[in-house]
Amino acid sequence: MARFPDPPTNAAKDSTGTPVTPSQYTLINPATPLSLSNGKGLTVQAATDSPRIISYNLNGKSLSGQADASSYTSTFADVPNVTISSAITVTTKNTVEVAVTRIDGSAAATIDQLSIPNQALVSVDSSDSRSALARTKISTDSTTTADQFVSIAGSSKIEASPVGTPYGFVSNSQLSAGIITW
């Protein structure tokens, strides 16, 4: 199994142009872009997790960078000879697709599961009293339901270990989002 590393916590610069594996760098905050400026009015918002431009601003005038998609290539110290390509795409249907697009390398055939820990692709919390999680488990017992509906409150029980699901939905009083694993 290839396990993507936990999200890093602070940035390191790489000016060599060679690929940087996830274990070689760390992020300041993956939700916060890095602001680069030439001191003469040009500011660029760059992603801290990949070589990607988010936006350009020149003297108050803006231009978007990569507007609807980003691609990533990952290698892993604990699984040599495997490269995983993935992409995040904002679709015209107002959905976001996060997909593994390729698994390459001489050891690619050994990969039968992927784990991406601590990824907050979508989340809700107890600050909204209507926050909830709906999920299911694959079960061969046709006499019971494997569906689970969990209210997210300050007193909600936290699972002792991660719980896998083929699909799950989170919602609050304003929106809901679903995740399907294939």
C-alpha positions, 0 to 999 in steps of 0.5 A: 500500500502506498501511503501519502505522507501526512501534510507537511507543516512548513516550507522549504525552497527548492531552486534546483528544478529537480522534482521534490518528493513529499518527504523532502518538503514541508508546507507553511499552511496548505490553505494559505498561498505564498505571496511573492513580490518583486517590490515594484507592484507585481505580486504573485500568489503561489501554492505552497504545496506544488509549483503552481501560480494561483493569481497575479496582481500588478498595481491592483489589477489581477489575473488568475493563474491556473483557474480550474485544475492542478496536477501533482506527481508524488514519489515515496521513500517507503515505496521506491520505483512508484510514481503516483500522478493525481489531479484536482479539477473544479468542474463546470458542474460546480464539483471538485474532482480529486483523482489519481490519474496514473500509477507508474513505475516498476513496482506499480503492480504492488499498489492495491490500496492508497491512504491519504491521511489527514486530508480535509477535502471537506469538513464540518464541525460542531459550531453549526448545530446541524452538522452531520456525517452520513456514511456506509460500510460494505457489508455482506449481511443483507439483514442489517443496514450498514448506513450510519448517520452521525450528528457532529456535536461537541459530545460526539464520540470520536472513532478510535481509528479511521473508518473506511467508507465507499462514499460519505456525505457531510453537511451543515445548515447551508451546504452538503458535500459527498465523497466517493472512493473508487 
